[in-house]
Amino acid sequence: MAVKERVGTVVSNKMDKTVVVAVENRVPHPKYGKTIVKTKRYKAHDANNECQIGDRIRIRETRPLSKTKRWMVVETLSHAADL
């Protein structure tokens, strides 16, 4: 079975060892065909509290770590200051 990975932007880092990541998915509207941007938010485990708001990161699915946390940070692709 393939491991699920997503790339998104950190939108919140106020929790201890947890970040909220917004992942955008562009899909065509089923009837009209216009491209719509759908956003899904995932809570991801950030063991070292190193992610900052605006960072572009890669997350990977893992076992349930808490009631809502099922993802973990794999790598930081770019920092907010780099943008």
Steps between C-alpha positions, in 0.01 A plus 500: 500500500633843405579756768287814473695826484376856458670837451345802670547824687512537878208717614531453877775394741345603832476146636791314657660259248208544259451713189194554284576459130273627220523288185352646180349275235395642162214310337264581213137568591298186411246688285658826389865399470641810674799422720414531869750504786402267783693533826530228763668552836703227670651493849857371480755399762801736516727336758753785527258796470705626206224588249391863475186651347540528124752216465445258210527145637448137402288284731456122510209293633573304816322313778258703715706718735204670670128554447550705182870463414583235235787664307864581570740756353754336268697801373491875462510597133529877551486739792264797524793742486615349167178594322 
